Amino acid sequence: MSGLKIPLEDAELDAVKRYAQTLGVSPADVAYAALNRLMMQAREPEVRTDIVETSRWRRQNLPLWSDSAQSVHAYEGRADDEPEPSRRL
């Protein structure tokens, strides 16, 4: 039997492992089911577009479903808002 390796960041693998555990299956079972669903819909243009776009953004970003607690959030790159003066009536 041939195999396919899917390189995942720790935050991605942790999320897959946790999901598999809730279902009582292995992470490989989750990956196979996901691939099965994908291949059943692979001819749809939206799926093809999603595959290409995911390939491009994955080089620099973690997916929304990953445990991305260590990633930089959008609000962390901005300066704090200046405090507004209090109003006294």
For each residue, the residues with C-beta under 8 A, 3 or more apart:
1:
2:
3:
4:
5:
6: 31
7:
8: 12 13 16
9: 12 13 62 66
10: 13 14 67
11: 14 15 62 66 67 68 69 70 71
12: 8 9 15 16 62 63 66 67
13: 8 9 10 16 17 27
14: 10 11 17 18 66 67
15: 11 12 18 19 65 66 67
16: 8 12 13 19 20 27 30 31
17: 13 14 20 21 27
18: 14 15 21 22
19: 15 16 22 23 30
20: 16 17 23 25 26 27 29 30
21: 17 18 24
22: 18 19
23: 19 20 29 30
24: 21
25: 20 29 30
26: 20 29 30
27: 13 16 17 20 30 31
28: 31 32
29: 20 23 25 26 32 33
30: 16 19 20 23 25 26 27 33 34
31: 6 16 27 28 34 35
32: 28 29 35 36
33: 29 30 36 37
34: 30 31 37 38
35: 31 32 38 39
36: 32 33 39 40
37: 33 34 40 41
38: 34 35 41 42 47 51
39: 35 36 42
40: 36 37
41: 37 38 44 47
42: 38 39 47 48
43: 47 48
44: 41 47 48
45: 48 49
46: 49 50
47: 38 41 42 43 44 50 51
48: 42 43 44 45 51 52
49: 45 46 52 53
50: 46 47 53 54
51: 38 47 48 54 55
52: 48 49 55 56
53: 49 50 56 57
54: 50 51 57 58
55: 51 52 58
56: 52 53 59
57: 53 54 60 61
58: 54 55 61 63
59: 56
60: 57
61: 57 58
62: 9 11 12 66 68 71
63: 12 58 66
64: 68
65: 15
66: 9 11 12 14 15 62 63
67: 10 11 12 14 15
68: 11 62 64 71
69: 11
70: 11
71: 11 62 68
72: 76 77
73: 76
74: 77 78
75: 78
76: 72 73
77: 72 74
78: 74 75
79:
80:
81:
82:
83:
84:
85:
86:
87:
88:
89:
